[in-house]
Amino acid sequence: MAYEFTKEDLKEIEKLKARYPEVKPVTLPALWIAQNRFGHVKPEVQKLVADTLGLPEAHVHGVATFYTQYYKEEKGKHVLDVCTCLSCQLCGGYDILEYLEEKLGIKTGQTTEDGMFTLNQVECLGACGYAPMLQVTNDNYVNNLTPEKVDKLIDSLKNGEKPEYEKIRMPQHKNT
């Protein structure tokens, strides 16, 4: 498959290039544009980004492989990153991961046959106070997970609905 940016993508990349005195800082957002367009940044896509920015392929590859948010292989339409760090683990993160494996019929690291879901186990996503939690395709967090909440999430994603950002309420402290 030959990868090409759309005219809109190229226009966006040109806007980004105009914001910086050099082109290297544009690598990160250009990779995001590529991942949003193609669903991944496999080596062929990294080469496209490098050629578009006039940078060495090694530089773009180094950036793409350093950050876990860039997918170096094809993933499902929805990537479910389940946190299993200590807080999430203690609050049932592994239970949620196992529930999702059973519900989706796949193991961690796999994609459903219909290409709809990829399931990943990840380290801390920075929402320890709302554990267990997961992130949907590098975007929305879904916190305080239960099997019922997971069922609702999967159904809404299957129906083409994007989960809403959850409003997180901080505990109120009273002065005594």
N, C-alpha and C positions, 0 to 999 in steps of 0.2 A: 504494500500500500504506500502510495506517495503522500506524504504529509505536506499540506500547504496552509498558511494562514489565510483567512478571509481579508478582504479590503478593510473591514471594520477592525479586525485584529491588528493589522498593520498600522492603521491610523492611531489606535490606542497605544501601540508600542512607540510610534513617533512622538506622541504627546508625552509619554514617559521619558523618552530620551531628551526631550527639550527641558525637562525639569532638573536634570543633573549635569554637572560640568564634564563628567566622563560617563561612558556607557556601562561599565561594570555593575553599578548599582541597579541597573535595569534588569539584570539577570533574574532576580527573584520574581518581580511582577511579570516578566515575560514568560517565565516558567508557569506561573499561575494562569496566564492567558492560554498558554498551550495546553495545560492540563484541563482547563475548562472546555476547550475546544475538542480535544481528543480523548479525554478521560484518563490520561496517563502521560508520563514523560519518558517513554522508552528511549533507548539510544538514538533511534531515528528522529524522534521529536527533539531530543537534546541537540542533535546536529542542526535541525531546522532553526532552533533558537540561536545557536552559535552563529550560523550563517547570517541570520536576520540581524543580529547585533554586531556582526563583524568581530566576534571574540573567538578565542581558541576553544575547540570542543572540550578540551581537558578542563577548562575553567567551568563551563556550564555543567559538565558531568560532575565535577567536584561539588558544586552547589546542589545539584539535584540529588546526589547520593548522600549528602550530609543531612538533609532535612527529611524526616520521615513523612511529612505531609505531602511530599511529592511522590506519586505512585510510579514506580519504575517498571510496573507490569500492568496489564489490563486488569481492571477491577469491575465489580458489579456497579450497577447504576447507583446504588446506595451502599456506602461503606460504613459499617457499624464498628466503631472503635470502642470496645468495652474496657474500662479501666479496671485493673486488678492490683493496683498499688495498695499499700497497707490499709488506708482508710476505707477504700472501696472493698478490699478483700474482707476486712472485719465486718463490713455491713452487708456482705452477700454478693460481692462482685463476681466471684467464681460461680456462685449459684446462678446468677443472671447469664453469665457466659454459657454455662451448661444448658440452661433453659433455651437460649437462642440456638445453640447447636441442635438441640432436639427439635425445636419448632421449625427451623429452616432446613433440617436434614443435611447439615454440613458440619464439618469440623472447623476449628479456628484456622484462619489462613486460607480457607476455601471460598469459592463463589457458587451460589446456587445455579442449577442447570439452566434456569431461565435468564441468568445474567442480572437478576434484580438485586441481589445482596451479596456482599463480601463481608465476612466476619473476622475481625482482628481483636487480639488481646494487646492492650497497650499499657504503657507506664503512665504515670500521673498526668492528668489533664487539668489539674489545678482547681478542682472543685471538691476538695476533700470534705467540706462541711455538708455536702449534699449527696453523699455516697449512698448506695452505689450509683454510678452514672456512666453514660456513654456519649459519644459524639457521632453525629451523622454527617459523613462526607466532609470532614474538615469545617463544619459549620455549626449547626445547632447542638447544644448540649441538652440531654434529657436526664434529669436528676431524680434522686430518690426512687430508683427503679423498683418495681414489683413485677411479677409475672403479668398481672392485669395491665399495667402500664406498657409493658413490652408488647403485649397483644395489640393494644390500641395503636401503638407506634407502627408496628408492622402493617396493620390493616390500613392505616392512613397513608403510609408510603406506597403500598400496593395500589391505592386509589389515586396516586399522583398528588397527594397533599403533602406539603412540607410541614414538619413540626414547627409549632410556634416557639419562639424563645420563651423560656420560662422566667417568670419574674421571681427573683430571689429576694426574700425578705430577710433582712439582717435582724438579729435579736435586739430587742429594745432593752437598754439598761436603765434602771431607775437609780436616781441619786438618793442615797439614804443618809 
